Structures are given as structure tokens and as C-alpha cells.
């Protein structure tokens, strides 16, 4: 059994990460106001400095790399294509996004409608990014 094609994994992962970053930036118009209000109610703020912008990009790239890595690992078992990408995309969503959203809800930090919006956006981001990154990935 051959190993993961590192070059194609990195290529697909970087593209997937950039997609997550762009989609998140576009989607932020849907929730920035309610998020800011919720944070202010708790005496918090979210200043988007240059450092935070870079950190958001790095987190997006890491998420894309992780998603395409798991796509590459799952591909021999489930076969190449969108079905495998969908299966793989749901895993980081459930293990990361969803658990974080549940934690925010338990803390009462954000309103339920905002968390639902984030959940829908996060699922769409992961599915699209994993499908595109998976389409780039090829076995060695």
C-alpha cells in the first residue's frame, strides 16, 4: 500500500484552506453585527488586527490541510470522489465546529440563532473545501 502523496496533499490542503478563509470572510457579513453585540454584552470585543488576520489565515490553512489529509487517508477505503469528501468533511465539522458551538451554547456566550448560522456556514465551508481539495489530491 502506497503512502500519501505529500505534494498533492499540500496542494489540495492549501487550496482547501484558502477556500475556508474566503468563504468565512464572505459569510462574516451575516453574523458580524450579532456577534459583536453578544461579545459586548459580556464585556468582550473582537478587534481584527493584522496579527489576528494572519492567525485566521493560518487556522484556515491548517483546517484545509487536515481535511485533505483525512481525505487522502480515507480514499483507499471509500474510493475517490465527492462521496468520500463529504464523509471526511463531516468528521472535522462534528469534532471541531459542532463541539465548539455546543460549548458556546453551554456557556451562554452567543445566542442560539447565531450558533445555528455559524454551524450551517461551517458545514458548508468544510464540505466545499474538502471536495475541492480532494479533487486536487491524487495518489502517488
Number of C-alpha atoms within 10 A of each C-alpha: 4 7 9 15 14 15 12 21 26 20 18 28 30 22 22 32 29 20 22 27 22 15 18 18 12 10 16 14 9 14 14 13 10 14 19 15 14 18 14 12 12 11 8 11 13 11 9 10 9 9 9 12 12 12 12 16 17 15 15 22 22 16 24 29 23 20 31 33 25 20 29 28 14 16 20 13 9 13 13 18 14 16 13 21 29 18 16 25 24 19 15 19 20 15 10 13 20 21 13 15 20 14 12 15 15 10 9 12 16 20 13 14 11 17 20 13 13 20 19 12 18 21 18 18 24 28 22 19 30 36 25 20 29 31 17 17 25 16 14 10
